[in-house]
Amino acid sequence: MSDDGPSGDLMGIVRAVVPDVIRKRFAVKFLIVLLLMGLAIGSVGMFATAQITDQTQERIENEYTSLASQEATIVDQWVIQNRKATKFASNDDVWTSQDTKEMNRAAGNLIRSEPDISEVHVVDTSGDRLRFAASTEFESGETLSGTERDWVGDVTFDTVIGGQVAVSSVYQGADGPVVGFASPPGHATDRVLLVEASVDSLVQRFQGAERAEGGFTQVVDGNGTVLLDERLIGAESRGTELFSTYGDPQARAPIRQALSGDRAAGVSTRMPAQSGILGEEYAVGYAPLSIDSGPQDWVVLVHAPTSEVFGFVQTISEYGLVATGLAVLLMSTIGMALGYNTASSIDRLTSRAEQMEQGDLDVTIRSGRIDNIGRLYAAFASMRDSLQNQISEAEQARKEAEVSRAEAIEMSNYLQERAAEYSETMQRCARGDLTRRMEPEGENESMDQIATDFNEMMSELELTTGQLKTFASQVEAGGRSVQQSAETVRDASEQVADSIQKISDDAYDQKERLQRISEDMDDVAATLESVDGEGDAAYTESLDTVQSIARDLDTAVDLGEETMAESENVAGAAEEQAAELNEVSSRAEELVRYAQYLGDGLGNFETEAEHEFVFQTGAGGTGDSDPVGDAE
């Protein structure tokens, strides 16, 4: 594998950093890698466990925050429900009558129709003191002073939202804690219908105990006074725990958080044990609650022991860490076993390879493994067998090579001898003795073929050289003959040209004379014509004769001119032919000179006999041929 690229650079850095004492030992390297993998798996496991723990804890915290908000919603819906029931009941005109029995009867019907209502009172506000006009608990005419109901005297209904129903805080009623709801009946201004709703049903709807064992829900006001407690219902709520102060200032921190800032629900974890709350570390979810036209702000608190709330988280953390440790331990154990086994196998194979390196090819290489190490053992065993076969083949090849070498030496000596003989023959031929030939001996096909081809070549060359000698002689003789003939013809042509020139000159002179005679004859004819009128027949006949002679002379003059022209043409042609014959004579002389040179050169070659040179009949033809000597 190539070390080029980023991976090669990284491996180069690793090799430079890791000491050689580690790099030389596979087991040490494997152990280090195993430790690094264990650390990596442990780190990943711890990180994953921490992440799961945090996520689980966050989910549980969100659940308690949501549970506190749900509990606050339950309280708010309970208040709204009883507020509506009070408003609806106050619309009855019976509360404005003076018939106490009728009002008590209507109050009993109201209690029976509304399960949460425990007591109903009609308060008369017309006097200087508040008195009961009717009541399911007190006698008519009793004052409210000294009871938990005197809060009604502090209510101004024109300041109540909607001017309808006012709500009190939780106070102790005849049969347990109640919440009072006050509303003026009809349009009366001197009476107030006071309905007391028991909180038992409300407390029973809390879910703190269902969420976790030992858990519970409480409702406290802004001062930290406990108003409702899921653990205290009915007669049990008369204990001192209700309406007591909730914990110490540190424990009331969730109350302050709920009523400060954006008044949001939340959760506080890891709260220390508090007397009256929980005797062990606990978590508390909180949610603020505002009652319209009622008491100050309330805070709903949902408690649960930390061991119960976050026990699962702790279990996940512990199991995650244990699982991570077991995974690391298991991987380390298996890895060390595999590493030891692999290192032992590699060490044994290394020992066998060193024995093979020292020449011991009979070493035993076997392994029962079928993995990569087993295949490596098999590859080394195959390599050992291959080396043994190669060594045997090499020994056999060495012996065969020695025999071949001896044969090659013998053949080389023979070839050198034959080459020397052939070289001497070719040198003799090169010096001009074309009669030399090589003798095939049948020992070597290639050398015999060379001799045969050389002999054929020399035979052709000897024949060609003999023919060229004959041809050169014949060309030289023919050239001389042509030269002599051309000179003879040239001399004759020159003589002809001179004769014709003389004839032309004579013809010119004759033409001049004939022309003068013709002119004289014309004059005579003219004279004779002037005297033609006398009518002499003999004279007339003479005149005709003269005119006929004059015409013949004109014709002769014309023929003389034509003859002179033809003579000049013939003389010119003769001169041209003489010039051409001069050129032919010059070329023939040059041909003779070249033929002499060729003959002198070919005379240096020795042949068995002179060969007659012949021309083929036609271009490349194979018919009868004529000797050059017969070409003349």
C-alpha positions as CSV (number, residue, x, y, z in Angstrom):
1,M,0.0,0.0,0.0
2,S,1.3,3.4,-0.9
3,D,2.0,6.0,1.8
4,D,1.1,8.9,-0.4
5,G,-1.6,11.3,0.7
6,P,-2.9,12.5,4.0
7,S,-3.0,9.0,5.5
8,G,0.6,8.4,4.5
9,D,1.7,11.7,6.1
10,L,-0.2,10.8,9.3
11,M,1.5,7.4,9.5
12,G,4.8,9.1,8.9
13,I,4.2,11.3,11.9
14,V,3.1,8.3,14.0
15,R,6.3,6.4,13.0
16,A,8.4,9.4,13.9
17,V,6.8,9.8,17.4
18,V,6.4,6.1,18.4
19,P,9.7,4.6,19.7
20,D,11.2,1.7,17.8
21,V,11.0,-0.5,20.9
22,I,7.2,-0.3,20.6
23,R,7.1,-0.5,16.8
24,K,9.0,-3.7,16.8
25,R,6.6,-5.5,19.0
26,F,3.1,-6.3,17.7
27,A,1.8,-7.3,21.2
28,V,2.9,-4.0,22.7
29,K,1.3,-2.0,19.9
30,F,-1.9,-4.1,20.1
31,L,-2.0,-3.6,23.9
32,I,-1.6,0.2,23.5
33,V,-4.3,0.3,20.8
34,L,-6.5,-1.8,23.1
35,L,-6.0,0.6,25.9
36,L,-6.7,3.6,23.7
37,M,-9.9,1.9,22.4
38,G,-10.9,1.1,26.1
39,L,-10.4,4.7,27.0
40,A,-12.3,5.8,24.0
41,I,-15.2,3.4,24.7
42,G,-15.1,4.4,28.4
43,S,-15.2,8.1,27.5
44,V,-18.0,7.6,25.0
45,G,-19.9,5.5,27.5
46,M,-19.5,8.0,30.3
47,F,-20.4,10.8,28.0
48,A,-23.5,9.0,26.7
49,T,-24.5,8.0,30.2
50,A,-24.1,11.6,31.4
51,Q,-26.2,12.8,28.4
52,I,-28.9,10.2,29.0
53,T,-28.9,11.1,32.7
54,D,-29.1,14.8,32.0
55,Q,-31.9,14.3,29.5
56,T,-33.8,12.0,31.9
57,Q,-33.4,14.5,34.7
58,E,-34.5,17.3,32.5
59,R,-37.6,15.3,31.4
60,I,-38.5,14.6,35.0
61,E,-38.0,18.2,36.0
62,N,-40.3,19.2,33.1
63,E,-42.8,16.7,34.3
64,Y,-42.9,18.2,37.8
65,T,-43.1,21.7,36.4
66,S,-46.0,20.6,34.3
67,L,-47.6,18.7,37.3
68,A,-47.4,21.8,39.4
69,S,-49.1,23.8,36.6
70,Q,-51.8,21.1,36.3
71,E,-52.4,21.2,40.1
72,A,-52.7,25.0,39.9
73,T,-55.2,24.6,37.1
74,I,-57.3,22.2,39.2
75,V,-57.4,24.8,42.0
76,D,-58.4,27.6,39.6
77,Q,-61.1,25.5,38.0
78,W,-62.5,24.5,41.4
79,V,-62.6,28.2,42.4
80,I,-64.4,29.1,39.2
81,Q,-66.9,26.3,39.5
82,N,-67.9,27.3,43.1
83,R,-67.9,31.0,42.1
84,K,-70.4,30.2,39.4
85,A,-72.5,28.1,41.7
86,T,-72.6,30.9,44.3
87,K,-73.6,33.5,41.7
88,F,-76.3,31.3,40.4
89,A,-77.7,30.6,43.9
90,S,-77.6,34.3,44.8
91,N,-80.1,35.1,42.1
92,D,-82.8,33.4,44.1
93,D,-85.2,36.0,45.8
94,V,-85.6,33.8,48.8
95,W,-82.4,35.3,50.3
96,T,-84.1,38.8,50.5
97,S,-87.2,37.6,52.4
98,Q,-87.8,37.7,56.2
99,D,-88.8,34.1,56.4
100,T,-85.8,32.4,58.2
101,K,-87.2,28.9,57.8
102,E,-87.6,29.4,54.1
103,M,-84.1,30.6,53.8
104,N,-82.7,27.7,55.8
105,R,-84.7,25.3,53.6
106,A,-83.3,26.9,50.5
107,A,-79.8,26.6,52.0
108,G,-80.2,22.9,52.7
109,N,-81.3,22.4,49.1
110,L,-78.2,24.3,47.9
111,I,-75.9,22.1,50.0
112,R,-77.5,19.0,48.7
113,S,-77.3,20.1,45.0
114,E,-73.6,21.2,45.2
115,P,-71.3,18.5,46.7
116,D,-68.5,20.9,47.5
117,I,-70.7,23.3,49.6
118,S,-70.7,22.5,53.3
119,E,-72.3,25.5,54.9
120,V,-74.6,28.4,53.6
121,H,-75.1,31.7,55.5
122,V,-77.2,34.8,54.8
123,V,-75.4,37.8,56.4
124,D,-77.3,41.0,57.3
125,T,-75.1,44.0,56.8
126,S,-77.7,46.7,57.6
127,G,-76.7,47.2,61.3
128,D,-73.5,48.3,62.9
129,R,-72.6,44.7,63.3
130,L,-72.7,41.8,60.9
131,R,-75.3,39.2,61.9
132,F,-76.6,36.0,60.5
133,A,-80.1,36.4,59.0
134,A,-80.1,32.6,58.3
135,S,-77.4,29.9,58.6
136,T,-77.0,26.2,58.4
137,E,-74.5,26.4,61.3
138,F,-75.4,29.4,63.5
139,E,-78.6,30.7,65.0
140,S,-80.4,33.6,63.3
141,G,-79.3,36.9,64.8
142,E,-75.8,35.8,65.9
143,T,-73.0,38.1,65.2
144,L,-70.1,37.3,62.9
145,S,-67.6,38.8,65.2
146,G,-65.0,36.4,66.5
147,T,-65.6,33.9,63.7
148,E,-63.7,33.2,60.4
149,R,-66.6,34.8,58.5
150,D,-66.0,38.4,59.5
151,W,-63.9,38.8,56.3
152,V,-67.3,39.5,54.6
153,G,-67.4,42.9,56.4
154,D,-64.3,44.0,54.6
155,V,-65.7,43.3,51.1
156,T,-66.8,46.2,49.0
157,F,-68.7,44.6,46.1
158,D,-68.3,47.6,43.9
159,T,-64.6,46.9,43.9
160,V,-65.1,43.1,43.2
161,I,-64.3,42.3,39.6
162,G,-67.7,42.0,37.8
163,G,-69.4,43.2,41.1
164,Q,-70.6,39.7,41.7
165,V,-68.7,37.2,43.9
166,A,-65.8,37.7,46.3
167,V,-63.5,34.8,47.3
168,S,-61.8,34.3,50.7
169,S,-58.6,32.5,51.6
170,V,-58.8,29.1,53.2
171,Y,-60.0,29.1,56.7
172,Q,-61.2,26.5,59.2
173,G,-64.9,25.6,59.0
174,A,-67.1,23.4,61.1
175,D,-66.0,20.2,59.5
176,G,-62.6,21.2,58.0
177,P,-60.9,23.9,55.9
178,V,-63.2,25.8,53.6
179,V,-63.1,28.6,51.1
180,G,-65.8,31.3,51.4
181,F,-67.7,32.7,48.4
182,A,-69.8,35.9,49.0
183,S,-72.3,37.5,46.6
184,P,-75.2,40.0,47.2
185,P,-78.6,38.3,46.4
186,G,-80.6,40.0,43.7
187,H,-80.5,43.8,44.1
188,A,-80.3,43.8,47.9
189,T,-77.8,46.1,49.4
190,D,-78.1,44.9,53.0
191,R,-77.6,41.2,52.6
192,V,-74.8,38.9,51.4
193,L,-75.1,35.2,50.6
194,L,-72.0,33.5,52.0
195,V,-71.3,30.0,50.7
196,E,-68.5,27.9,52.3
197,A,-67.1,25.2,50.0
198,S,-65.1,22.3,51.6
199,V,-61.7,21.8,50.1
200,D,-61.7,18.1,50.7
201,S,-62.8,17.2,47.2
202,L,-60.2,19.6,45.8
203,V,-57.4,18.1,47.9
204,Q,-58.5,14.6,46.8
205,R,-57.9,15.6,43.2
206,F,-54.3,16.4,43.8
207,Q,-51.9,13.9,42.2
208,G,-48.6,14.5,44.1
209,A,-49.0,11.2,46.0
210,E,-49.7,9.3,42.7
211,R,-46.6,10.7,41.0
212,A,-44.1,9.3,43.5
213,E,-44.2,7.4,46.8
214,G,-44.0,9.9,49.7
215,G,-44.9,12.7,47.4
216,F,-47.7,15.3,48.1
217,T,-49.1,18.6,46.9
218,Q,-49.5,21.7,49.0
219,V,-51.0,25.2,48.4
220,V,-49.4,28.1,50.3
221,D,-50.0,31.8,50.2
222,G,-47.4,34.5,49.6
223,N,-46.4,34.6,53.3
224,G,-45.6,30.9,53.3
225,T,-48.7,29.8,55.2
226,V,-49.9,26.3,54.4
227,L,-53.5,26.5,53.1
228,L,-54.0,23.1,51.6
229,D,-52.1,19.8,52.1
230,E,-52.8,16.6,50.2
231,R,-51.8,14.7,53.3
232,L,-54.5,16.3,55.5
233,I,-58.1,15.7,54.5
234,G,-61.3,16.1,56.6
235,A,-60.8,15.7,60.4
236,E,-57.0,15.3,59.9
237,S,-56.8,18.8,58.5
238,R,-57.5,20.1,62.0
239,G,-54.0,19.4,63.0
240,T,-51.4,22.0,63.6
241,E,-49.7,21.4,60.2
242,L,-52.5,23.3,58.4
243,F,-52.2,27.1,58.5
244,S,-48.6,26.7,59.8
245,T,-45.6,28.4,58.2
246,Y,-44.0,26.4,55.4
247,G,-40.4,25.4,56.3
248,D,-37.6,27.8,56.9
249,P,-36.5,30.7,54.6
250,Q,-34.3,28.3,52.5
251,A,-37.3,26.0,52.0
252,R,-39.5,29.0,51.0
253,A,-37.1,29.9,48.1
254,P,-39.4,28.2,45.5
255,I,-42.3,30.4,46.8
256,R,-40.3,33.5,46.1
257,Q,-39.2,32.2,42.7
258,A,-42.8,31.5,41.8
259,L,-44.1,35.0,42.7
260,S,-41.1,37.0,41.3
261,G,-40.1,37.9,37.8
262,D,-42.3,36.5,35.1
263,R,-44.3,34.3,37.6
264,A,-43.5,31.1,35.8
265,A,-43.7,27.5,36.9
266,G,-40.5,25.7,37.7
267,V,-38.8,23.1,39.8
268,S,-36.2,23.1,42.6
269,T,-34.1,20.0,43.0
270,R,-31.9,18.7,45.8
271,M,-33.8,20.6,48.6
272,P,-32.5,19.6,52.0
273,A,-34.7,17.7,54.5
274,Q,-37.2,20.0,56.4
275,S,-39.3,19.4,59.4
276,G,-43.0,19.4,58.4
277,I,-42.1,18.9,54.8
278,L,-40.0,15.8,54.2
279,G,-37.4,14.1,56.4
280,E,-35.1,13.5,53.4
281,E,-33.7,15.4,50.4
282,Y,-36.6,16.3,48.1
283,A,-37.5,18.1,44.9
284,V,-40.4,20.5,44.6
285,G,-42.3,21.8,41.6
286,Y,-44.0,25.1,41.9
287,A,-46.6,27.1,40.0
288,P,-48.1,30.6,40.9
289,L,-51.9,31.0,41.1
290,S,-53.9,34.3,41.1
291,I,-57.6,34.3,42.3
292,D,-59.6,37.2,40.8
293,S,-61.6,39.2,43.5
294,G,-60.0,36.9,46.1
295,P,-57.1,36.5,48.5
296,Q,-53.5,37.2,47.8
297,D,-51.5,35.1,45.4
298,W,-51.3,31.4,46.1
299,V,-48.4,29.0,45.1
300,V,-49.0,25.3,44.4
301,L,-46.1,23.1,45.5
302,V,-45.7,19.5,44.4
303,H,-43.2,17.6,46.6
304,A,-41.4,14.2,46.1
305,P,-38.3,12.6,47.7
306,T,-35.3,13.0,45.5
307,S,-34.6,9.2,45.8
308,E,-38.0,8.6,44.2
309,V,-38.0,11.4,41.7
310,F,-34.4,10.9,40.4
311,G,-33.9,7.4,41.6
312,F,-34.4,6.2,38.0
313,V,-31.9,8.8,36.8
314,Q,-29.4,7.6,39.4
315,T,-30.1,4.0,38.3
316,I,-29.5,4.9,34.7
317,S,-26.3,6.6,35.6
318,E,-25.1,3.7,37.7
319,Y,-26.1,1.1,35.2
320,G,-24.6,3.2,32.3
321,L,-21.3,3.4,34.2
322,V,-21.4,-0.3,35.1
323,A,-22.3,-1.2,31.5
324,T,-19.5,1.0,30.2
325,G,-17.0,-0.6,32.6
326,L,-18.1,-4.1,31.7
327,A,-17.9,-3.3,28.0
328,V,-14.4,-2.0,28.5
329,L,-13.4,-5.0,30.6
330,L,-15.0,-7.4,28.2
331,M,-13.4,-5.8,25.2
332,S,-10.0,-5.6,27.0
333,T,-10.2,-9.3,28.0
334,I,-11.3,-10.5,24.5
335,G,-8.8,-8.1,22.9
336,M,-5.9,-9.3,25.1
337,A,-6.8,-12.9,24.3
338,L,-7.0,-12.3,20.6
339,G,-3.9,-10.1,20.7
340,Y,-1.9,-12.7,22.6
341,N,-3.0,-15.5,20.3
342,T,-2.3,-13.4,17.2
343,A,1.0,-12.2,18.5
344,S,2.0,-15.8,19.4
345,S,1.0,-17.0,15.9
346,I,3.0,-14.1,14.3
347,D,6.0,-14.8,16.4
348,R,5.9,-18.5,15.5
349,L,5.6,-17.6,11.8
350,T,8.4,-15.1,12.1
351,S,10.6,-17.8,13.6
352,R,9.8,-20.2,10.7
353,A,10.5,-17.4,8.2
354,E,13.9,-16.7,9.8
355,Q,14.7,-20.5,9.5
356,M,13.7,-20.3,5.8
357,E,15.9,-17.2,5.4
358,Q,18.8,-19.2,6.7
359,G,18.2,-21.9,4.1
360,D,16.2,-24.4,6.0
361,L,13.3,-25.1,3.6
362,D,12.2,-28.3,5.4
363,V,10.7,-26.2,8.2
364,T,7.1,-27.1,9.2
365,I,4.6,-24.3,8.7
366,R,1.1,-25.3,9.8
367,S,-1.8,-23.5,11.6
368,G,-5.3,-24.6,12.5
369,R,-6.6,-21.1,12.0
370,I,-8.7,-20.2,9.0
371,D,-8.6,-16.4,9.4
372,N,-6.0,-14.0,7.9
373,I,-3.3,-15.4,10.1
374,G,-4.1,-18.9,8.9
375,R,-4.1,-17.7,5.3
376,L,-0.7,-16.1,6.0
377,Y,0.6,-19.4,7.3
378,A,-0.7,-21.1,4.2
379,A,0.9,-18.4,2.0
380,F,4.3,-18.9,3.7
381,A,3.9,-22.7,3.3
382,S,3.0,-22.2,-0.4
383,M,6.0,-19.9,-0.7
384,R,8.3,-22.5,0.9
385,D,7.1,-25.2,-1.5
386,S,7.4,-22.7,-4.4
387,L,11.0,-21.9,-3.4
388,Q,11.8,-25.6,-3.2
389,N,10.4,-26.1,-6.7
390,Q,12.1,-23.1,-8.0
391,I,15.4,-24.2,-6.6
392,S,15.0,-27.6,-8.1
393,E,14.0,-26.1,-11.4
394,A,16.9,-23.6,-11.2
395,E,19.4,-26.5,-10.6
396,Q,18.0,-28.4,-13.6
397,A,18.1,-25.2,-15.6
398,R,21.7,-24.6,-14.5
399,K,22.7,-28.1,-15.8
400,E,20.9,-27.6,-19.0
401,A,22.5,-24.1,-19.3
402,E,25.9,-25.7,-19.0
403,V,25.2,-28.1,-21.8
404,S,23.8,-25.4,-23.9
405,R,26.8,-23.2,-23.1
406,A,29.2,-25.9,-24.3
407,E,27.1,-26.3,-27.5
408,A,27.0,-22.6,-27.9
409,I,30.8,-22.3,-27.5
410,E,31.3,-25.1,-30.1
411,M,28.8,-23.4,-32.5
412,S,30.4,-20.1,-31.9
413,N,33.8,-21.5,-32.8
414,Y,32.4,-23.0,-35.9
415,L,30.6,-19.8,-36.9
416,Q,33.8,-17.8,-36.3
417,E,35.7,-20.1,-38.6
418,R,33.1,-20.0,-41.3
419,A,32.7,-16.3,-40.9
420,A,36.5,-15.9,-41.4
421,E,36.4,-18.0,-44.5
422,Y,33.3,-16.2,-45.8
423,S,35.0,-12.9,-45.0
424,E,38.1,-13.8,-47.0
425,T,35.9,-14.8,-50.0
426,M,34.0,-11.6,-49.8
427,Q,37.2,-9.6,-49.6
428,R,38.6,-11.3,-52.7
429,C,35.4,-10.6,-54.5
430,A,35.5,-7.0,-53.3
431,R,39.0,-6.7,-54.8
432,G,37.7,-7.8,-58.2
433,D,37.9,-11.6,-58.3
434,L,34.3,-12.4,-59.1
435,T,35.1,-16.1,-59.6
436,R,35.3,-16.8,-55.9
437,R,32.5,-18.8,-54.3
438,M,31.5,-20.0,-50.8
439,E,31.3,-23.7,-50.0
440,P,28.1,-24.8,-48.0
441,E,29.0,-27.6,-45.5
442,G,25.6,-28.6,-44.2
443,E,26.6,-27.8,-40.5
444,N,24.5,-24.7,-40.1
445,E,21.5,-23.9,-42.1
446,S,21.8,-20.2,-41.8
447,M,25.5,-20.2,-42.8
448,D,24.7,-22.5,-45.7
449,Q,21.9,-20.2,-46.8
450,I,24.2,-17.2,-46.7
451,A,26.7,-19.1,-48.9
452,T,24.0,-20.1,-51.3
453,D,22.6,-16.6,-51.6
454,F,26.1,-15.1,-51.9
455,N,27.1,-17.5,-54.7
456,E,23.9,-16.7,-56.6
457,M,24.6,-13.0,-56.1
458,M,28.2,-13.4,-57.3
459,S,27.1,-15.4,-60.4
460,E,24.6,-12.7,-61.3
461,L,27.2,-10.1,-60.7
462,E,29.8,-11.9,-62.7
463,L,27.4,-12.3,-65.6
464,T,26.3,-8.7,-65.4
465,T,30.0,-7.5,-65.2
466,G,30.9,-9.6,-68.3
467,Q,28.0,-8.2,-70.2
468,L,28.9,-4.7,-69.2
469,K,32.4,-5.3,-70.5
470,T,31.1,-6.5,-73.9
471,F,28.6,-3.7,-73.9
472,A,31.3,-1.1,-73.1
473,S,33.4,-2.3,-76.0
474,Q,30.5,-2.4,-78.4
475,V,29.4,1.1,-77.3
476,E,32.9,2.4,-77.8
477,A,33.1,0.9,-81.3
478,G,29.6,1.9,-82.2
479,G,30.3,5.4,-81.0
480,R,33.4,5.8,-83.1
481,S,31.5,4.5,-86.1
482,V,28.6,6.9,-85.5
483,Q,31.1,9.7,-85.1
484,Q,32.8,8.9,-88.4
485,S,29.5,8.6,-90.2
486,A,28.2,11.8,-88.8
487,E,31.3,13.6,-89.9
488,T,31.0,12.2,-93.4
489,V,27.4,13.1,-93.7
490,R,28.2,16.5,-92.3
491,D,30.8,17.1,-94.9
492,A,28.4,16.0,-97.6
493,S,25.7,18.2,-96.3
494,E,28.1,21.2,-96.3
495,Q,29.0,20.4,-100.0
496,V,25.3,20.1,-100.9
497,A,24.6,23.4,-99.2
498,D,27.5,25.0,-101.1
499,S,26.3,23.6,-104.5
500,I,22.7,24.6,-103.9
501,Q,23.9,28.1,-102.9
502,K,25.7,28.3,-106.3
503,I,22.7,27.0,-108.1
504,S,20.6,29.7,-106.3
505,D,23.1,32.4,-107.3
506,D,23.0,31.1,-110.9
507,A,19.2,31.0,-110.9
508,Y,19.2,34.6,-109.6
509,D,21.5,35.7,-112.4
510,Q,19.4,33.8,-115.0
511,K,16.3,35.4,-113.6
512,E,17.8,38.8,-114.0
513,R,18.7,38.1,-117.6
514,L,15.3,36.5,-118.4
515,Q,13.6,39.5,-116.9
516,R,15.6,41.9,-119.0
517,I,14.9,39.8,-122.1
518,S,11.2,39.7,-121.2
519,E,11.1,43.5,-120.8
520,D,12.8,43.9,-124.2
521,M,10.3,41.5,-125.7
522,D,7.5,43.5,-124.2
523,D,8.9,46.7,-125.8
524,V,9.2,44.9,-129.2
525,A,5.6,43.7,-128.8
526,A,4.4,47.2,-128.0
527,T,6.2,48.6,-131.1
528,L,4.7,45.9,-133.3
529,E,1.3,46.6,-131.9
530,S,1.6,50.3,-132.8
531,V,2.0,49.3,-136.5
532,D,-0.6,46.6,-136.4
533,G,-3.1,48.6,-138.4
534,E,-1.5,48.1,-141.8
535,G,-3.0,44.6,-141.8
536,D,0.0,42.6,-142.9
537,A,-0.8,39.0,-142.1
538,A,2.8,38.0,-141.7
539,Y,3.4,40.8,-139.4
540,T,0.5,39.9,-137.3
541,E,1.7,36.3,-137.1
542,S,5.2,37.6,-136.0
543,L,3.6,39.8,-133.4
544,D,1.7,36.8,-131.9
545,T,4.9,34.8,-131.8
546,V,6.7,37.6,-130.0
547,Q,3.9,38.0,-127.5
548,S,3.9,34.2,-126.9
549,I,7.7,34.2,-126.4
550,A,7.3,37.1,-123.9
551,R,4.7,35.2,-122.0
552,D,7.0,32.1,-122.0
553,L,9.8,34.3,-120.7
554,D,7.6,35.6,-117.9
555,T,6.7,32.1,-117.0
556,A,10.4,31.2,-117.0
557,V,11.1,34.1,-114.8
558,D,8.4,33.0,-112.4
559,L,9.8,29.4,-112.4
560,G,13.3,30.8,-111.8
561,E,12.1,32.7,-108.8
562,E,10.4,29.5,-107.5
563,T,13.5,27.5,-108.1
564,M,15.6,30.1,-106.3
565,A,13.2,30.0,-103.3
566,E,13.3,26.2,-103.2
567,S,17.1,26.3,-103.5
568,E,17.3,28.7,-100.5
569,N,15.1,26.4,-98.5
570,V,17.1,23.3,-99.4
571,A,20.3,25.2,-98.5
572,G,18.8,26.2,-95.1
573,A,17.8,22.6,-94.4
574,A,21.2,21.4,-95.4
575,E,22.8,23.9,-93.0
576,E,20.4,22.8,-90.2
577,Q,21.2,19.1,-90.8
578,A,24.9,20.0,-90.8
579,A,24.4,21.7,-87.4
580,E,22.6,18.6,-86.1
581,L,25.2,16.3,-87.4
582,N,27.8,18.4,-85.5
583,E,25.7,17.8,-82.3
584,V,25.5,14.1,-83.1
585,S,29.2,13.9,-83.7
586,S,29.8,15.7,-80.3
587,R,27.5,13.3,-78.5
588,A,29.1,10.3,-80.2
589,E,32.5,11.5,-79.1
590,E,31.3,12.0,-75.5
591,L,29.7,8.5,-75.6
592,V,33.0,7.0,-76.8
593,R,34.8,8.8,-73.9
594,Y,32.3,7.4,-71.3
595,A,32.5,3.9,-72.8
596,Q,36.3,4.1,-72.5
597,Y,35.9,5.0,-68.8
598,L,33.4,2.2,-68.2
599,G,35.6,-0.3,-70.0
600,D,38.7,0.7,-68.0
601,G,36.7,0.3,-64.7
602,L,35.2,-3.1,-65.7
603,G,38.6,-4.3,-66.7
604,N,39.6,-4.5,-63.0
605,F,37.0,-7.3,-62.5
606,E,38.1,-10.9,-63.2
607,T,35.4,-13.1,-64.7
608,E,35.5,-16.7,-66.1
609,A,34.5,-15.5,-69.7
610,E,33.3,-12.5,-71.6
611,H,29.5,-12.5,-72.0
612,E,27.7,-11.1,-75.0
613,F,25.3,-8.2,-74.1
614,V,21.9,-8.4,-75.6
615,F,18.8,-6.2,-75.7
616,Q,15.5,-7.5,-74.8
617,T,12.9,-7.2,-77.6
618,G,10.4,-4.8,-76.2
619,A,10.2,-3.2,-72.8
620,G,10.8,-6.0,-70.4
621,G,10.0,-8.6,-73.1
622,T,11.0,-12.2,-73.0
623,G,11.2,-12.8,-76.8
624,D,14.2,-13.1,-79.1
625,S,17.0,-10.7,-78.5
626,D,19.5,-9.1,-80.9
627,P,23.2,-8.7,-79.9
628,V,24.5,-5.2,-79.7
629,G,27.1,-6.1,-82.3
630,D,24.4,-6.8,-84.9
631,A,22.5,-3.6,-84.2
632,E,24.4,-1.9,-87.0
